[in-house]
Amino acid sequence: MQQNRLNNGQPFTIIHPENPVPKPPPDPLLTVRAAVILLLALIAGGVAGVLGYLAHRSFPGALLIAGSAAGGAIMLFNNMIDR
């Protein structure tokens, strides 16, 4: 069986339409840094929401507290974690 070779003797591959070159994998949806920041903000918001509910016994108030804490935590951790 004869191998296909270029003029300089290096082997090459013939690409057929039935067997195309595989595409590289897509980029991840979130970077590790973004995932860590969002996870820490979720934890901070959850803790603040639970404490707010225990203090006031109001579910809507606890949601407002949790959302505010999570937003602040995103800003804080975004500045703290290096890029």
C-alpha positions as CSV (number, residue, x, y, z in Angstrom):
1,M,0.0,0.0,0.0
2,Q,1.4,3.3,-1.0
3,Q,1.3,6.3,1.3
4,N,0.4,9.8,-0.1
5,R,3.4,12.2,0.2
6,L,4.0,15.8,-0.6
7,N,6.9,16.9,-2.8
8,N,9.2,17.1,0.2
9,G,8.4,13.6,1.4
10,Q,6.1,14.5,4.3
11,P,2.9,12.5,4.6
12,F,-0.4,14.3,4.3
13,T,-4.0,13.4,4.9
14,I,-6.7,13.5,2.3
15,I,-10.0,14.9,3.8
16,H,-13.1,13.4,2.4
17,P,-16.6,15.0,2.7
18,E,-17.8,12.0,4.6
19,N,-15.0,12.4,7.2
20,P,-14.6,16.2,7.8
21,V,-12.0,17.8,10.2
22,P,-13.5,17.9,13.7
23,K,-14.4,21.3,15.0
24,P,-12.6,22.6,18.1
25,P,-14.8,22.5,21.3
26,P,-16.7,25.7,22.0
27,D,-15.6,28.2,24.6
28,P,-17.1,27.7,28.0
29,L,-20.2,29.6,28.9
30,L,-18.7,30.9,32.1
31,T,-15.1,31.3,33.1
32,V,-14.0,29.8,36.4
33,R,-13.6,33.3,37.8
34,A,-17.2,34.2,37.0
35,A,-18.5,31.0,38.4
36,V,-16.6,31.5,41.7
37,I,-17.9,35.1,42.0
38,L,-21.5,34.1,41.3
39,L,-21.2,31.1,43.8
40,L,-19.9,33.4,46.6
41,A,-22.6,36.0,45.9
42,L,-25.2,33.2,46.0
43,I,-23.9,32.1,49.4
44,A,-23.7,35.6,50.8
45,G,-27.3,36.4,49.5
46,G,-28.6,33.2,50.9
47,V,-27.1,33.7,54.3
48,A,-28.4,37.3,54.4
49,G,-31.8,36.3,53.3
50,V,-32.1,33.6,56.0
51,L,-31.0,36.0,58.7
52,G,-33.4,38.7,57.4
53,Y,-36.3,36.2,57.5
54,L,-35.4,35.1,61.0
55,A,-35.2,38.7,62.1
56,H,-38.4,40.1,60.5
57,R,-40.5,37.0,59.7
58,S,-41.2,38.6,56.3
59,F,-40.5,36.6,53.1
60,P,-40.6,39.6,50.7
61,G,-38.3,41.5,53.0
62,A,-36.0,38.6,53.1
63,L,-35.9,38.5,49.3
64,L,-35.0,42.2,49.2
65,I,-32.3,41.7,51.7
66,A,-30.9,38.7,49.8
67,G,-30.9,40.4,46.5
68,S,-29.2,43.5,47.9
69,A,-26.5,41.4,49.6
70,A,-25.9,39.3,46.5
71,G,-25.6,42.4,44.3
72,G,-23.1,43.9,46.8
73,A,-21.2,40.6,47.0
74,I,-20.8,40.5,43.2
75,M,-19.3,43.9,43.2
76,L,-17.0,43.1,46.2
77,F,-15.8,39.8,44.9
78,N,-15.4,41.1,41.3
79,N,-12.9,43.7,42.7
80,M,-11.2,41.2,45.1
81,I,-10.6,38.3,42.8
82,D,-7.8,39.1,40.3
83,R,-8.3,38.6,36.6
